[in-house]
Each structure stands twice: as structure tokens, then as C-alpha cells.
């Protein structure tokens, strides 16, 4: 029987804010190709249908964009209420588990988990602490708490890189057997351009034929390190005066970056492209000479993978998941985060050597297509689903009021788990049961639990079921 999964995500194409939308879309489509039945509940975009089928994925959108509000928290709360309302009638068809992506859907995920006693899988694509290099405001601390709650409630927490696993384990006190590293993926058709496309004309609109073109893409926010790139580009122009930098992306830092380019005297060599739709992104990838990703914080870096998949050599900061995607000296170059001089030194040889570009680009393309295909990622995700469902069959899900024995309960309170006569060892096998717990006791710790943070109390016995 096919596994049925309810995906919760705050973005899904055509609503694309960052890499999360493409990751959820790519995974969902690949899971469907493996026989999984996937329903995605997400936020709508103006002009997008409220319900559609996307290559076998059932997509249901709950509203068109967030309502205009200066306060993010009530806005997110309303979105989660909408998700729950949309999910309730769907639950009658029977899902096997819930897969939630990031903190913006945490409340709905937790509510549906307990309401329908379904295992919850959480993928954490980034952390608020990492994005801001700490928690400096009440809003940042609130988001961090929501991330903590999501990881606490999850049966498994999926991270996109080993760097993210280390970060999440440290921030949220996750036991090692509760986390799983599954990278994001890429498929060649996602970055293809139509046959007959006049790429030469497209390139001429961005750079002259004799101008080596550097492409940078991403949301214009401080953690992407584009301010470091502009400092590096000033140094590059001293050695390769004809170089052109195309910066594709939109975000709150755009004005500051444009002003920085003016101050540095490089504005005429920098093209602020703005947000690039998927077709425009694909054309840019096919006409650029080199791609650069100077991120100060990058959990994975799916855009770098997209660049590699079309044979574009990559220079990236050695931050987070980028260091696991790019092999230094083999498929591209890695430099220390925030080091403009090192970034310039890595880019200049690629700008002046077509042979080096071709060699690194070919190696990068091979790595991207063999190591990071969505088919492989979906296979490993499905294996994780099956393990979770097998573990779920070994436990009885109890709804308990604090201090009330199961036989005395009158209403649902905090959820707990009572272990049946076998236990999961963590290596795919079931071992003989440990001595039965005392009457009324619930399973504690292990995969489901973890110690509460200092100053916080646990939500209840094994409530992270």
C-alpha cells in the first residue's frame, strides 16, 4: 500500500521566496514518482489556483499571500489556522504521516499531529540563530522557540547538511538518533532552457561579448554576503577591468548594496537584475562564465547545486552546506566566509582561463547529477518514512492528563506513548522488549524525547511522539 504524506510548507511554486519552495517541490515530485501519495498544503500566490495537480502532487493553497500586517506573529497564526481548517476534511481520506518544513507551519503541524495521532517529520532548512548569528530581538527569540517546539514534537528531524545537523543538535539539544541528513537535490530539466532559445541575445543584454560575466543569485539579505562580494569585485576590476557582475535577487538589502556599489565606484560594472523567475534564472545559468556564492550563513545552497548541474564553475564561501556541495579544487573553489581578498583571488583565475572554467564546470556537473539527484534523495526519504511507520506500529499512542492513569482518563491532554513488547534498535531491526513499564507509565526519551531547555519544562511524557 502506498505511503500517504501530508506536506506542510509556507512556500511552493509559483510562490518562491527562497530555496525552500524548490526543495519541497522537488522532493514531492520525486516521492510521487516512487509511488508515494503526496498532498501539499501551502500558501497561495496571486493568480495561482487554490487546488491543482503538479506532476502527480496534489497542491492545495489556503490563501493568496499574507494579509497586510506590520505584526508577523498574528499573520503566521492566521496562516496556521487556515492550514488546520484545510487539513481537517482531508484527514478523512487517511494520511500515514505529516512532513512539515520550517517553523512557519509548526503550530499547524503540532496540532494535526496530536489531533490525528500521526507521526510528524520535520525538515529544518535553516535556523533563526544561524541567519542572525545569534538571537538579538524578541521576534528572533520567538522564532527560535517555535523551531525548538517543531524539533521537539517531531519523530525525526531532517537536516540538509552535516553542518545543519551539528547546528540544530547544539541549538535544540537533539539526540543523535533523532536527526537524519538528507541533502536537497536537483534534476537537469529544472534548469534546462527551451530548444532554439537565443541565449546569445540574452547574454548581450547583460554583458558585452568580451566581458567575463560573474553571476550571483539569492535573496538580498546580510547573511548571503553580497556586501563582501562587492568589496571583492572592486579588487577583481583592478586585475580584470572588463569583468561584469550580475546580481539576481531581491530583498531588503538592495538599496544598501546599490549605494555600496556607488561608493566603491563599480556601479557601472554591476547589474542588479532583481528577482529572477525560473526561466530567467535558467538562462542566466547558461550564459554566465562563473557563479559565486559568498554566503556568511548557508545551510545548504541549492542555487550552487543548480549552477554546477549546468556545468558552471562555482566559487563559494566555506560556510555550512556549501562546503559539502563544492569540492575545493575539484568542482570549484572554497574561500573563508567574509574574506573579500580571498574571494577575488579565487574568481580572477576563472575569469581569465576558459580551460580552467571548462574543467571545473565538467567535474561539478558530474558531481551534481550523480550525488544530488532528487531520485536518490526521495529513495532515502521514503526509507526514513518506512522506518518511522514501523516504529509507530511498535507503540500505542495514549492521550493522558497529567498524573491520570490510562484507565482513568476522561479527556485528551498531553500525548504519551506506551511501548509494546518490542523496541527499535536504531539500525533497522527490532529487539526484544525491555521490562514492561509500571501501569500508567509512558515511554520517555529515546527518539521521541530530549531534555528540556534550562528554564523550560517538558510538554509532557514523550510528547514528541
C-alpha positions, 0 to 999 in steps of 0.5 A, spaced: 500 500 500 502 506 498 505 511 503 500 517 504 504 524 506 501 530 508 506 536 506 506 542 510 510 548 507 509 556 507 512 556 500 511 552 493 511 554 486 509 559 483 510 562 490 518 562 491 521 566 496 527 562 497 530 555 496 525 552 500 519 552 495 524 548 490 526 543 495 519 541 497 517 541 490 522 537 488 522 532 493 514 531 492 515 530 485 520 525 486 516 521 492 510 521 487 514 518 482 516 512 487 509 511 488 508 515 494 501 519 495 503 526 496 498 532 498 501 539 499 498 544 503 501 551 502 500 558 501 497 561 495 500 566 490 496 571 486 493 568 480 495 561 482 489 556 483 487 554 490 487 546 488 491 543 482 495 537 480 503 538 479 506 532 476 502 527 480 502 532 487 496 534 489 497 542 491 492 545 495 493 553 497 489 556 503 490 563 501 493 568 496 499 571 500 499 574 507 494 579 509 497 586 510 500 586 517 506 590 520 505 584 526 508 577 523 506 573 529 498 574 528 499 573 520 503 566 521 497 564 526 492 566 521 496 562 516 496 556 521 489 556 522 487 556 515 492 550 514 488 546 520 481 548 517 484 545 510 487 539 513 481 537 517 476 534 511 482 531 508 484 527 514 478 523 512 481 520 506 487 517 511 494 520 511 500 515 514 504 521 516 505 529 516 512 532 513 512 539 515 518 544 513 520 550 517 517 553 523 512 557 519 507 551 519 509 548 526 503 550 530 499 547 524 503 541 524 503 540 532 496 540 532 494 535 526 499 531 529 496 530 536 489 531 533 490 525 528 495 521 532 500 521 526 507 521 526 510 528 524 517 529 520 520 535 520 525 538 515 529 544 518 532 548 512 535 553 516 535 556 523 533 563 526 540 563 530 544 561 524 541 567 519 542 572 525 548 569 528 545 569 534 538 571 537 538 579 538 530 581 538 524 578 541 521 576 534 528 572 533 527 569 540 520 567 538 522 564 532 527 560 535 522 557 540 517 555 535 523 551 531 525 548 538 517 546 539 517 543 531 524 539 533 521 537 539 514 534 537 517 531 531 519 523 530 525 525 526 528 531 524 531 532 517 537 536 516 540 538 509 547 538 511 552 535 516 553 542 518 545 543 519 545 537 523 551 539 528 547 546 528 540 544 530 543 538 535 547 544 539 541 549 538 535 544 540 539 539 544 537 533 539 539 526 540 543 523 535 538 518 533 533 523 532 536 527 526 537 524 519 541 528 513 538 528 507 541 533 502 536 537 497 537 535 490 536 537 483 534 534 476 537 537 469 530 539 466 529 544 472 534 548 469 534 546 462 532 552 457 527 551 451 530 548 444 532 554 439 532 559 445 537 565 443 541 565 449 546 569 445 541 575 445 540 574 452 547 574 454 548 581 450 543 584 454 547 583 460 554 583 458 558 585 452 561 579 448 568 580 451 566 581 458 567 575 463 560 575 466 560 573 474 553 571 476 550 571 483 543 569 485 539 569 492 535 573 496 538 580 498 539 579 505 546 580 510 547 573 511 548 571 503 554 576 503 553 580 497 556 586 501 563 582 501 562 580 494 562 587 492 568 589 496 571 583 492 569 585 485 572 592 486 579 588 487 577 583 481 576 590 476 583 592 478 586 585 475 580 584 470 577 591 468 572 588 463 569 583 468 561 584 469 557 582 475 550 580 475 546 580 481 539 576 481 535 577 487 531 581 491 530 583 498 531 588 503 538 589 502 538 592 495 538 599 496 544 598 501 548 594 496 546 599 490 549 605 494 555 600 496 556 599 489 556 607 488 561 608 493 566 603 491 565 606 484 563 599 480 556 601 479 557 601 472 560 594 472 554 591 476 547 589 474 542 588 479 537 584 475 532 583 481 528 577 482 529 572 477 523 567 475 525 560 473 526 561 466 530 567 467 534 564 472 535 558 467 538 562 462 542 566 466 545 559 468 547 558 461 550 564 459 554 566 465 562 564 465 562 563 473 557 563 479 559 565 486 556 564 492 559 568 498 554 566 503 556 568 511 550 563 513 548 557 508 545 551 510 545 548 504 545 552 497 541 549 492 542 555 487 550 552 487 547 545 486 543 548 480 549 552 477 554 546 477 548 541 474 549 546 468 556 545 468 558 552 471 564 553 475 562 555 482 566 559 487 563 559 494 564 561 501 566 555 506 560 556 510 555 550 512 552 546 506 556 549 501 562 546 503 559 539 502 556 541 495 563 544 492 569 540 492 575 545 493 579 544 487 575 539 484 568 542 482 570 549 484 573 553 489 572 554 497 574 561 500 573 563 508 566 566 509 567 574 509 574 574 506 573 579 500 581 578 498 580 571 498 574 571 494 577 575 488 583 571 488 579 565 487 574 568 481 580 572 477 583 565 475 576 563 472 575 569 469 581 569 465 582 561 463 576 558 459 580 551 460 580 552 467 572 554 467 571 548 462 574 543 467 571 545 473 564 546 470 565 538 467 567 535 474 561 539 478 556 537 473 558 530 474 558 531 481 551 534 481 547 529 477 550 523 480 550 525 488 544 530 488 539 527 484 532 528 487 531 520 485 536 518 490 534 523 495 526 521 495 529 513 495 532 515 502 526 519 504 521 514 503 526 509 507 526 514 513 518 514 512 518 506 512 522 506 518 518 511 522 511 507 520 514 501 523 516 504 529 509 507 530 506 500 529 511 498 535 507 503 540 500 505 542 499 512 542 495 514 549 492 521 550 493 522 558 492 528 563 497 529 567 498 524 573 491 520 570 492 513 569 490 510 562 484 507 565 482 513 568 482 518 563 476 522 561 479 527 556 485 528 551 491 532 554 498 531 553 500 525 548 504 519 551 506 513 548 506 506 551 511 501 548 509 494 546 513 488 547 518 490 542 523 496 541 527 499 535 534 498 535 536 504 531 539 500 525 533 497 522 531 491 526 527 490 532 529 487 539 526 484 544 522 488 549 525 491 555 521 490 562 514 492 561 513 499 564 509 500 571 501 501 569 500 508 567 507 509 565 509 512 558 515 511 554 520 517 555 526 519 551 529 515 546 527 518 539 521 521 541 524 525 547 530 530 549 531 534 555 528 540 556 531 547 555 534 550 562 528 554 564 523 550 560 519 544 562 517 538 558 510 538 554 509 532 557 511 524 557 514 523 550 510 528 547 514 528 541 511 522 539 
